[in-house]
Amino acid sequence: WTPDVVALSEEECKTHLALWVMMNSPIILGLDMTALTPAFKRILGNERLLALSDDYLSLPARRQLVVTSHYFAPQQWFSGFLNHLLVLPLPPFCYSSKCSYVEFWTKPLTDNRLAVMVFNRGSRDEQSVTFDLSEFGLLCRQDVKVTDLWDGEVEVTPAGLVTVLNIPSHGSTVVLVEGNGNSSCELTQAPIDAEKIRIPSWFAVAVVVFALLRA
């Protein structure tokens, strides 16, 4: 983890570390520890966030949902054979000054808890979003406790909807959602993989033809 090499901002460093932790990746520091600024020390020493990678389930996070505005997504404009020619998804690009690009990453935890990372991938304004926990497979019967893992603030909200405010550009917010008191939550489904690398049909046909010619 080397923020000095790529000259990341403080918010980008927080996002970098959050993604690392959400994916259960081992954190290896490749930088001069004596040169760390107080801000970077606070980021690296966030025990609430680091605890996610120590969860017993050890499940990596998955990107569940992407919400965009004023972006052109090439994959959405191709169909049939042309779409199969795109082996890997092409990144969307902005065509307006009002672009927004927000990603939702979820990580199931023990005791029917869920970590949700909201990543403002856009390069423009701050973003505030409200999301429904049921979309991510977490059903709660009553109020839920939502803990912001960056600042430690705890909020009790009605079951179902969670609101995250003022996420800066390239920044992120990571919240831990769990039942509040006697109320309980239940994880009803496994994470949905929103990014599946597809083998195009033309490649499969080429492999079959090559195998027949070699026979």
Steps between C-alpha positions, in 0.01 A plus 500: 500500500696799373307830487818701447577324171180591318446833677151420625297757685386427855152397381648278230725332758195428715325345200813303410529348846124438526498300175803305620329411827161424341668252266678323790837574340812484716624850575872538439647846545765597248590845622715688747307474826693791651374729224131434557289809552252509792214462251644179355569366849133549588395320182730202556415479868122477457429186702128506417578470130785253536276269703301423184787297357519297824137386482460123535306462173795644304278577201627759252277789407316509168392797296122479518369815337616792289296819474602742226374823352619670181735217411527308174538126557612327175379156612143628527497609136619176342297186461524162338821422318657844553459469874680166497799666337556697821700250703533730801256773606597841363505773766226761474603857434349832597333726246363770731603730783233329716649152499460269796634147539435320829588138574362282781720222638370256762678258730299243703619457858432262788185540712297616199684829472585677176773748408403737221750722321363789296768621258463832317704414195402818317734796468247776559282574803426346836231232494229408751316172450227293661496124448271213594669223698270238351665560161818366653337198664470635855150488650446673834172480690536817704748784541860449393821639644722663239860571601721723284833320513700813420380729777330251731165678495206271575150560369181304555275500194176327401559157352558505127633840401844644571613848397863602452574871463769711334738244352781701335631434152715184496405454865299231672294424807502158665215413734436193715133403512361273771192445710437751777450353847238225490426555130661255262614490140541210262726462200275334245724461199860478397665806348423557134800531276429810292808455285522166323770467238335336204675288238372629164329254267739568214792396722328175598432422132863572413620258768270225370612554140865497602450175692329338199783604268753356739314167525 
